[in-house]
Amino acid sequence: MPQSATVKKLNTEVGALKREVRTLHSFLISVVGRDDEGAYRPRFVREMLKAAREKPTRSFRDARSFLAELERV
């Protein structure tokens, strides 16, 4: 086989191996990475994502000001 054909074949095989490793990695994470408490409720996730997009109404300089605001609420 000419050298360029060998290199092309190796590149193809390496690409296939990369895809396979990526797939196995994704599967492993989905199995091992499960939350012991269970999956989050979709409604909760939507509410948290919505809250994260909202503009903050307060700002805190340090831990003390944060705790003082919590005590007022």
mmCIF file of the C-alpha atoms, coordinates in Angstrom:
data_MODEL
# 
_entry.id   MODEL 
# 
loop_
_atom_site.group_PDB 
_atom_site.id 
_atom_site.type_symbol 
_atom_site.label_atom_id 
_atom_site.label_alt_id 
_atom_site.label_comp_id 
_atom_site.label_asym_id 
_atom_site.label_entity_id 
_atom_site.label_seq_id 
_atom_site.pdbx_PDB_ins_code 
_atom_site.Cartn_x 
_atom_site.Cartn_y 
_atom_site.Cartn_z 
_atom_site.occupancy 
_atom_site.B_iso_or_equiv 
_atom_site.pdbx_formal_charge 
_atom_site.auth_seq_id 
_atom_site.auth_comp_id 
_atom_site.auth_asym_id 
_atom_site.auth_atom_id 
_atom_site.pdbx_PDB_model_num 
ATOM 1  C CA . MET A 1 1  ? 0.000   0.000  0.000  1.00 0.00 ? 1  MET A CA 1 
ATOM 2  C CA . PRO A 1 2  ? 1.234   3.490  -0.741 1.00 0.00 ? 2  PRO A CA 1 
ATOM 3  C CA . GLN A 1 3  ? 2.082   5.609  2.260  1.00 0.00 ? 3  GLN A CA 1 
ATOM 4  C CA . SER A 1 4  ? -0.779  8.092  1.709  1.00 0.00 ? 4  SER A CA 1 
ATOM 5  C CA . ALA A 1 5  ? -3.335  5.245  1.659  1.00 0.00 ? 5  ALA A CA 1 
ATOM 6  C CA . THR A 1 6  ? -1.914  3.894  4.917  1.00 0.00 ? 6  THR A CA 1 
ATOM 7  C CA . VAL A 1 7  ? -2.111  7.315  6.559  1.00 0.00 ? 7  VAL A CA 1 
ATOM 8  C CA . LYS A 1 8  ? -5.672  7.801  5.301  1.00 0.00 ? 8  LYS A CA 1 
ATOM 9  C CA . LYS A 1 9  ? -6.695  4.382  6.662  1.00 0.00 ? 9  LYS A CA 1 
ATOM 10 C CA . LEU A 1 10 ? -5.084  5.137  10.037 1.00 0.00 ? 10 LEU A CA 1 
ATOM 11 C CA . ASN A 1 11 ? -6.853  8.510  10.215 1.00 0.00 ? 11 ASN A CA 1 
ATOM 12 C CA . THR A 1 12 ? -10.179 6.831  9.486  1.00 0.00 ? 12 THR A CA 1 
ATOM 13 C CA . GLU A 1 13 ? -9.599  4.216  12.180 1.00 0.00 ? 13 GLU A CA 1 
ATOM 14 C CA . VAL A 1 14 ? -8.488  6.822  14.726 1.00 0.00 ? 14 VAL A CA 1 
ATOM 15 C CA . GLY A 1 15 ? -11.605 8.888  13.958 1.00 0.00 ? 15 GLY A CA 1 
ATOM 16 C CA . ALA A 1 16 ? -13.821 5.834  14.483 1.00 0.00 ? 16 ALA A CA 1 
ATOM 17 C CA . LEU A 1 17 ? -12.063 5.064  17.765 1.00 0.00 ? 17 LEU A CA 1 
ATOM 18 C CA . LYS A 1 18 ? -12.512 8.653  18.945 1.00 0.00 ? 18 LYS A CA 1 
ATOM 19 C CA . ARG A 1 19 ? -16.254 8.477  18.241 1.00 0.00 ? 19 ARG A CA 1 
ATOM 20 C CA . GLU A 1 20 ? -16.506 5.151  20.046 1.00 0.00 ? 20 GLU A CA 1 
ATOM 21 C CA . VAL A 1 21 ? -14.631 6.437  23.095 1.00 0.00 ? 21 VAL A CA 1 
ATOM 22 C CA . ARG A 1 22 ? -16.839 9.556  23.139 1.00 0.00 ? 22 ARG A CA 1 
ATOM 23 C CA . THR A 1 23 ? -19.957 7.383  23.054 1.00 0.00 ? 23 THR A CA 1 
ATOM 24 C CA . LEU A 1 24 ? -18.694 5.088  25.803 1.00 0.00 ? 24 LEU A CA 1 
ATOM 25 C CA . HIS A 1 25 ? -17.686 8.082  27.916 1.00 0.00 ? 25 HIS A CA 1 
ATOM 26 C CA . SER A 1 26 ? -21.141 9.610  27.516 1.00 0.00 ? 26 SER A CA 1 
ATOM 27 C CA . PHE A 1 27 ? -22.799 6.334  28.481 1.00 0.00 ? 27 PHE A CA 1 
ATOM 28 C CA . LEU A 1 28 ? -20.545 5.914  31.509 1.00 0.00 ? 28 LEU A CA 1 
ATOM 29 C CA . ILE A 1 29 ? -21.274 9.424  32.742 1.00 0.00 ? 29 ILE A CA 1 
ATOM 30 C CA . SER A 1 30 ? -25.018 8.875  32.337 1.00 0.00 ? 30 SER A CA 1 
ATOM 31 C CA . VAL A 1 31 ? -24.857 5.692  34.440 1.00 0.00 ? 31 VAL A CA 1 
ATOM 32 C CA . VAL A 1 32 ? -22.314 6.695  37.088 1.00 0.00 ? 32 VAL A CA 1 
ATOM 33 C CA . GLY A 1 33 ? -23.330 10.345 37.270 1.00 0.00 ? 33 GLY A CA 1 
ATOM 34 C CA . ARG A 1 34 ? -26.877 9.672  38.400 1.00 0.00 ? 34 ARG A CA 1 
ATOM 35 C CA . ASP A 1 35 ? -28.062 11.666 41.368 1.00 0.00 ? 35 ASP A CA 1 
ATOM 36 C CA . ASP A 1 36 ? -28.746 9.486  44.419 1.00 0.00 ? 36 ASP A CA 1 
ATOM 37 C CA . GLU A 1 37 ? -31.788 11.629 45.194 1.00 0.00 ? 37 GLU A CA 1 
ATOM 38 C CA . GLY A 1 38 ? -33.275 11.077 41.751 1.00 0.00 ? 38 GLY A CA 1 
ATOM 39 C CA . ALA A 1 39 ? -33.849 13.295 38.748 1.00 0.00 ? 39 ALA A CA 1 
ATOM 40 C CA . TYR A 1 40 ? -34.888 16.906 39.102 1.00 0.00 ? 40 TYR A CA 1 
ATOM 41 C CA . ARG A 1 41 ? -38.490 17.701 38.297 1.00 0.00 ? 41 ARG A CA 1 
ATOM 42 C CA . PRO A 1 42 ? -38.763 19.484 34.926 1.00 0.00 ? 42 PRO A CA 1 
ATOM 43 C CA . ARG A 1 43 ? -40.902 22.257 36.445 1.00 0.00 ? 43 ARG A CA 1 
ATOM 44 C CA . PHE A 1 44 ? -38.245 22.965 39.085 1.00 0.00 ? 44 PHE A CA 1 
ATOM 45 C CA . VAL A 1 45 ? -35.533 23.135 36.423 1.00 0.00 ? 45 VAL A CA 1 
ATOM 46 C CA . ARG A 1 46 ? -37.605 25.558 34.311 1.00 0.00 ? 46 ARG A CA 1 
ATOM 47 C CA . GLU A 1 47 ? -38.241 27.790 37.344 1.00 0.00 ? 47 GLU A CA 1 
ATOM 48 C CA . MET A 1 48 ? -34.565 27.848 38.314 1.00 0.00 ? 48 MET A CA 1 
ATOM 49 C CA . LEU A 1 49 ? -33.447 28.649 34.760 1.00 0.00 ? 49 LEU A CA 1 
ATOM 50 C CA . LYS A 1 50 ? -36.032 31.444 34.602 1.00 0.00 ? 50 LYS A CA 1 
ATOM 51 C CA . ALA A 1 51 ? -34.836 32.851 37.944 1.00 0.00 ? 51 ALA A CA 1 
ATOM 52 C CA . ALA A 1 52 ? -31.223 32.723 36.759 1.00 0.00 ? 52 ALA A CA 1 
ATOM 53 C CA . ARG A 1 53 ? -32.115 34.925 33.752 1.00 0.00 ? 53 ARG A CA 1 
ATOM 54 C CA . GLU A 1 54 ? -33.812 37.586 35.911 1.00 0.00 ? 54 GLU A CA 1 
ATOM 55 C CA . LYS A 1 55 ? -31.980 40.776 36.766 1.00 0.00 ? 55 LYS A CA 1 
ATOM 56 C CA . PRO A 1 56 ? -30.773 40.796 40.398 1.00 0.00 ? 56 PRO A CA 1 
ATOM 57 C CA . THR A 1 57 ? -32.668 43.139 42.730 1.00 0.00 ? 57 THR A CA 1 
ATOM 58 C CA . ARG A 1 58 ? -29.947 43.401 45.368 1.00 0.00 ? 58 ARG A CA 1 
ATOM 59 C CA . SER A 1 59 ? -26.183 43.357 45.504 1.00 0.00 ? 59 SER A CA 1 
ATOM 60 C CA . PHE A 1 60 ? -23.986 42.402 48.423 1.00 0.00 ? 60 PHE A CA 1 
ATOM 61 C CA . ARG A 1 61 ? -20.577 43.733 49.286 1.00 0.00 ? 61 ARG A CA 1 
ATOM 62 C CA . ASP A 1 62 ? -19.635 40.931 51.653 1.00 0.00 ? 62 ASP A CA 1 
ATOM 63 C CA . ALA A 1 63 ? -20.961 38.037 53.738 1.00 0.00 ? 63 ALA A CA 1 
ATOM 64 C CA . ARG A 1 64 ? -22.111 40.360 56.528 1.00 0.00 ? 64 ARG A CA 1 
ATOM 65 C CA . SER A 1 65 ? -24.380 42.421 54.251 1.00 0.00 ? 65 SER A CA 1 
ATOM 66 C CA . PHE A 1 66 ? -25.768 39.217 52.744 1.00 0.00 ? 66 PHE A CA 1 
ATOM 67 C CA . LEU A 1 67 ? -26.605 37.803 56.182 1.00 0.00 ? 67 LEU A CA 1 
ATOM 68 C CA . ALA A 1 68 ? -28.136 41.119 57.279 1.00 0.00 ? 68 ALA A CA 1 
ATOM 69 C CA . GLU A 1 69 ? -30.458 41.012 54.254 1.00 0.00 ? 69 GLU A CA 1 
ATOM 70 C CA . LEU A 1 70 ? -31.451 37.433 55.081 1.00 0.00 ? 70 LEU A CA 1 
ATOM 71 C CA . GLU A 1 71 ? -32.326 38.442 58.624 1.00 0.00 ? 71 GLU A CA 1 
ATOM 72 C CA . ARG A 1 72 ? -34.558 41.260 57.363 1.00 0.00 ? 72 ARG A CA 1 
ATOM 73 C CA . VAL A 1 73 ? -36.548 38.845 55.225 1.00 0.00 ? 73 VAL A CA 1 
# 
